[in-house]
Amino acid sequence: DDYAAAAGTALTLTIAGYAGPNLEGATATLRICSEAEYQLGGAEADLEVAATSAAMDGDDAVFTFELTAAQTAALATAPPDALLNHVYQLEVATAAGKVATVSTGSVTVVGRIG
């Protein structure tokens, strides 16, 4: 599926109580790879997308991503095999050139019906 801000379906990732690098002028990149490949080490991203926005909302950092149907179709779905779940890494590059991973976690990709 497409996830676009204009349609109200863009993906957002919120980090409550954000204590990471200053987001003013920063860029953020979301990387997703399969859990199985990640567990083997040295995994390459199956999907890498730049945030369309990275901003503070009070003490929380909010990152927004727009993905195309082609990008999401490239991700293997789960079930049938739990090892087809994915992990993500959110990396911020500050205006000063400092790079930091500010969030990691799990993602489950579910296939379309029909």
Stockholm file with secondary structure:
# STOCKHOLM 1.0

chainA/1-114         DDYAAAAGTALTLTIAGYAGPNLEGATATLRICSEAEYQLGGAEADLEVAATSAAMDGDDAVFTFELTAAQTAALATAPPDALLNHVYQLEVATAAGKVATVSTGSVTVVGRIG
#=GR chainA/1-114 SS CCBCGGGTCCEEEEETTCCSSCCTTCEEEEEEEEHHHHHHSSCCCSEEEECSEEEEETTEEEEEECBCHHHHHTSCCCSSCGGGCEEEEEEEECTTSCEEEEEEEEECCCCCCC
#=GC SS_cons         CCBCGGGTCCEEEEETTCCSSCCTTCEEEEEEEEHHHHHHSSCCCSEEEECSEEEEETTEEEEEECBCHHHHHTSCCCSSCGGGCEEEEEEEECTTSCEEEEEEEEECCCCCCC
//
